[in-house]
């Protein structure tokens, strides 16, 4: 028994569908400036897809360019930062060299002011751990000819005296230390006095002046105070500082006051050490006197 096949779409319907499609295509041609139905279909299907694909491609290309530009900017930024760091280091080095040059100029000027004395330069390598250089260490010792009681200079005048000596370093006690006592002299009048260190007073930038005779000589603010000729350990004529205040004591026999030191004791970098002590000069003078006496005796004979 034969199975009856299902009926397919009648031919007239197929023909009708074909006619409708042709009519649509012909109508589309009228509205697309005679570009043809395929062009019309393309305008509404393929062309938008192409535009979308083109937009996505352009966006991806721009994104890739942006990433590449960002990498280049980062690289340039790193190079610029490296250059800035180098210039900062160079600038710091130049400023340090400038400061050092200025300090060396001051040291040279100080050396010229005391040209009669032989001196050795040294660097300050440590202090006593306070804001003031009341005592400090220098990088020269007995191997460099340094001895105890050698006078130390910096800034515009006297800093202190060598108290301890090792082969490669020495300890210096400054004139502002509480244990410091110096026989001083008012330069303009030659009146003698005592200059005493006082760390508490150094908070106001001054040290003590005592036992100045209350005589007829007038002492004014700004007068220079130097080491006296009778000092047992300090050479004569070293500038200590300037009178900042003076008054008569209650005993009416002496005057006292304050001195502004000639040296800035908040920062010391380099110093000059006079290589002859007061005792060396006394011994040399006694030797010269003995030689002269011997020569005179021999001439008399």
PyMOL commands that set and color helices and strands:
alter all, ss='L'
color gray80, all
select helices_A, chain A and resi 11-30+37-44+46-113+142-144+201-204+278-300
alter helices_A, ss='H'
color red, helices_A
select strands_A, chain A and resi 119-127+135-138+151-154+157-165+170-174+181-186+192-196+207-213+224-227+239-248+254-261+270-274
alter strands_A, ss='S'
color yellow, strands_A
deselect
rebuild
show_as cartoon
